[in-house]
Amino acid sequence: MDCIHDCWIYVGEVIAEAYELEYGTDCLEMHVGAVQPGERAIVIDDLVATGGTLSAATRLLERVGAQVVECACVIGLREVKGQRRLNGKPLYILVEPREIDGCY
């Protein structure tokens, strides 16, 4: 279920979670009642660098009583170490850029 989005998309009662970016701040919002206490969730993002979005989504879900069991992303930037912000949650990365002859 797709229930968390960038701020300003929803109409109705929402809860929000602000987070820091490398270049500023942002927030995520979720409809109140979109996730029930005790539900298990997986947080998936397209790219993890600092881990800010995954961390904010995890905090938002946990605030309503959901159990975040793991996180995943399509692209992970290993050198940035965003996984440290996930409080021990497993992070699965589909693609990690690698260096070949000094280039990524």
RATAMO-V14352 format. One record per pair of residues at least 24 apart in sequence whose C-alpha atoms are under 8 Angstrom apart, sorted by the first residue. I is the first residue (numbers start at 1). GAP is how many residues later the second one is. If there is no record, write none. Layout:
I&GAP, I&GAP
This chain:
3&27, 3&28, 3&31, 3&32, 4&24, 4&25, 4&26, 4&27, 4&53, 5&24, 5&25, 15&45, 16&44, 17&39, 17&40, 17&42, 17&43, 18&38, 19&33, 19&34, 19&37, 20&32, 21&29, 21&31, 22&28, 27&29, 28&28, 28&29, 30&30, 35&26, 35&29, 35&31, 36&28, 36&29, 36&30, 37&27, 37&28, 37&29, 38&27, 38&28, 38&29, 39&26, 39&27, 39&28, 40&26, 40&27, 40&28, 40&29, 41&25, 41&26, 41&27, 41&28, 41&29, 42&26, 42&27, 42&28, 42&29, 42&30, 43&25, 43&27, 43&28, 43&29, 44&27, 44&28, 44&29, 45&27, 45&28, 45&29, 46&27, 46&28, 46&29, 47&26, 47&27, 47&28, 47&29, 47&30, 48&25, 48&27, 48&28, 48&29, 48&34, 49&27, 49&28, 49&29, 49&31, 49&32, 49&33, 50&30, 50&31, 50&32, 50&33, 50&35, 51&30, 51&31, 51&32, 51&33, 51&34, 51&35, 52&30, 52&33, 54&32, 55&30, 55&31, 58&28
